[in-house]
Amino acid sequence: MISLPRRTLVLPVLAAVTLSACAPSAPTGTNGEPASLKVLASFYPLHYVAERVGGEESAVGSVTPPGADPHNLELSPAKVAELADASVLVYASGFQAAVDEAVSQVSPEQTIDVADAADLSPADGSSSAPDSGGADPHFWLDPQRLAAVADVVAQGFSEIDPENGETYRANAQELSQDLSSLDEEFSTGLADCERRTIVVAHEAYGYLADRYGLKQTGISGIDPESEPAPARIAKLRRVIEGRNVTTIFTESLVNPKVAEVLASDLGMKTALLDPLESLTDPGKDYLDVMRNNLAALRGALNCE
């Protein structure tokens, strides 16, 4: 189970229930026809999986608005009402305190908790997690873990809507094939690189690093809003100088000021590496952003 600070409170359930009476009861799928499932996903990677698995038979919304940081989600009464009205909620328990609390207070018809399928590891990738005190939630940056989650979502959708179960399973298989291809692209693209260490805005890339033989060092730990202590900055300088790191990776949802100052002091470059906690460009999807990440990594690590 992920253990992150519980910094948010769900707004009063009574208001949410009142609003839920006004929520639409006949959602439409991507083909414009009435959808069999009204799905809410807790944040972007699960939204992507739910859309791919549900296909035309589902109408998928997100608890976390596009471009918002899912770590610090706050739920409005309207959003709680959406959760109460959904046919199914797809979430990872322990990652978003507000979602966990809403689930306990206003239960949707069905929930699919993918935390077990994601096979989470301690935050530092070892037997203990001194930095965050819990598990690393960023499983979706490992395509193989995301494929396992897709299978669980397909199973859940099929149990809720057995009439379309074959469609959900076929959609999950297609997604798994896409993720397998992506995994092969990363394995090949990062196989022969001059460097293996990445310096990142926050330590969201543990699963990616483990999968492809990299080592991450973050300006912040698992929580992107934690202030880096002087000792962490000193360690970063030692890593950068000792391993010939040339690039510090920033993120779209994290203030780049510390990274930019550090890079300027050391004569380094900065580049964007997206942890895909939220989608900031509506013209792209998970696969697009991951391939952009691969290109950024190859450039920074000087891969052949």
N, C-alpha and C positions, 0 to 999 in steps of 0.2 A: 504494500500500500504506500502511495506517495505521501510524504509528510511535508507540507508547505504551510507557511503562516496563514492563519485564518483571519484575514484582514477585512473581510466584507461581511455585511449582514443582508439577508434577504429582506426586502420590504414586506410590509404586512400582508399576510396571506389573504385576509379578508378582501382587501382591495383587488388582489389578483383574481380571486374567485368571482368577484362582481364583474370585472372586465371580461372574464372568460365567457360569460354569457353572451357577449357581443361578438365573440370571435367567429370567423367563418367556419362552417362545418363541412363544406364541400370543396376541398382544395383541388386544384387541377395539376396534372402532371406536365412534363415537358412537351407532350404532344397536344396540349390544350384540352384533353379529355379528363373527366373526373379521375382523381388518383385513388388507388387502393389504400395507400398509406400516407398519413400526414406525419412527417418525420422532422424532429428537431435534433440537430447535432450540437454538441457543446462548444466546439471550436473548429477552425478551418480544416485540418487534416481529416477529421471525422466527417465533416460536411462533404468533403471530396469523396470519401469512401461511400458514404450513404447515397450520394447522387449517382455514382457509378454503379453501385449494386442495385439500387432501387430503380434506376432507369426511368422509363415512361410510366411506370406503375406508382411512382412516388412523387410527392411534393415535399421538397427538403428545405428547411430553414435552418438558421444558426442562432444559437443562444448568444454567441459573441459577435458583435457587429464587425463588418469588414474593417480592417485597419486598426482594431482595438487590441490591446494587450490582454490575452486571456489569463495571465497570471493574476491580475488585479481586477477581475470582472466584478461589476456591481449590477444587480438585477433590478430593473424598473418594475413597477406593478404590471405594466403591459407585457413585459417579457415573461414574468412569472405566469401570467394568464395564458400566454402561448404554450408554455411548458405544460400547464394543467390540461390544455385542450388537445395536445398532440396525441397521435396514435401510439408513437414510440419515441423515446429519447435515447440517442446514442451518445454515451459519455465515457470518460475514464475517471472512475472514482478516485478521490484524493487529490486531483490536480487543481480543481477550482472549488474553493470552499463554498462560494455562493451557490454553485450548482448542486453540490452535495446537500446543502441545507434545504434548497428548494425541493429536491427529490424527497427528502424526509418529511416535508410539510405538505406539499401539493403533488401528489403522485400522479404522473401521467398513466395512461392505460397500460403501457409496457415500457420497460427500460432494458437497454442492452449495454452492460458495463464491460468495456473491452480491456480493463486494466490487466486481468490475468492473461488474456491472449497476447498482450504486448510483451509479456515476459520481462518485466522491468528489472533493472539492476540498480545497485547502490549508486549514488551520485558520482562517486569517483571511480566507478568500474571495478572496485575491489570488494572485499568482504565487509568493509565499513565505509561510512560516508561522513567524514568529519566536517565537510563544508556545509551540507544542507541538512544533515540529520535524517535523511530519507532517501527515497529512490529518485532516479532521474526520469522525468515524465516524457522526454523528447523522443519517444520510440519511433515516430514517423520518419525520422531522418535515416533510418535503416529500412530500405524498401522491403526486405524480407519480413521484418516485423509488421509492417503495414499490410502486407499480403495476408499474414495470419489473422490480423484484425478484420480484413475484408471477408474472410471465410466465416468468422463468428457473426458478423453483421448479416451475411447471407443466410446463415442458419436461423438467426433471430427473425429476420423478415419472413422467412419461409414458414416458421412456426406461427407467426401472427397472421399471415396471409397465405395459407397453403395452396390456394388456387393458382398463385403466381410463383410458387416455390421454384419451379424449374427455371423460370426466367431469372430470378435472383441468383441462383447458383451459377447459371451460365454467365451472367454479368460479372460475378465475382471471379470466375475463372478467367475471363477476358482481362479484368483488372490485374489479376495475379500475373498473367503473361506480360502485361506492360511493365509491371514492377520487376519482374525477372529480367526483362531486357534492360531496364534502367540499372539494375544491380550489375549486370554484365558490363555496361558502359562505364560505371564507376570502377569496377575491378580492373578493367583494361586500362582506363584512362589514368588511374593512379598507381599503376603497377611499377613504373620506372620513373622515379622522381628524385631530383637532387636533394630535396629536403623532405622530412616527414612530420615536422612540427608546425601546427597552426596556432596563431595567437588571435583570440576571438573576443568579441565584446562581452559575451557571457557564456558560461560553459554548457551550451545546449547541444554540443556535437559529440557527446561521448559515444553514442551508438554508431554514428557515422564513422568516427575515428576507429572504434574497435573493429568494425566490419572491414575497413579498407587499410588497416595497418598504419594509422596516423596517431599523433599525440596532440591533444589540445591543451592550451593554457589560456585561461580567461582573465580579462580585466575584472569581471565580476564572476561570482559562482553561478549556481543554478538559477537563483533569483536575479533577473536582469536589473532590478532597482537597488540592489545592495551596493553600498558605497565601498569602493576598493580601499583597503587599508594600506598604509605606507609599506608594510611588509610584503603585501601582494605585488605592489608596483615594483618594489626592489627585486622580487623574484622574477617578474616579467622581464626586467632589464637583463638579468643574468641569463634567462632562457634565450632571449633575442640575440644577445651577443655571443653566447656559447654555441648556438645552433645555426648561426648565420641566417636568421629569419629576416626576410626583406619586406614583409607585408603584415599589417595589422588589419584584421577584418572587422568592419562595422556592420550594424544592422539598421533597418529602416525604422524599427520601433524603439530603438535605444539611442539616447542622446550620444552623438559621436565625439563630444568634446574631449573627454579623457583620452580616447584613442587617437584623436588628431593631434593633441598636444604631445603625447608620447611619441607618435610617429615623427612629428616635426623635430623633437629634441634629438631623436636618434637617426635622423636622415632617412626615414623609411617611407614606404607608400601605404595608403589605405585602399581597401577594396570592399565591396559589399558581399557578404555571405548571409543569405536569408535563412533563418531557422524555421520558417514556414509556420510560425505560431498563428499568424493571421495572413490573409491575402491582401496585399496592398495594391496590386495591379489587376483589375478585373478582366483584362485582356489575356491573362495567363492563368494556368492551373498548376497543380502540384508537379506534374511531369516537366512543364516548362521551367519552373523555378529551380527544380533540382538540377536540370541540365545547365542552367545558368550558374548554379553553385559549382558544378563540376568544372566548367570553364574557368571560373575564378580560382578554384583550387589548383588546377593545372598550371595556371599562370603564376601563382604565388609560389608554388613548390618546384617550378621549373621541371615539369614532367615531359618526357619525350613522347 
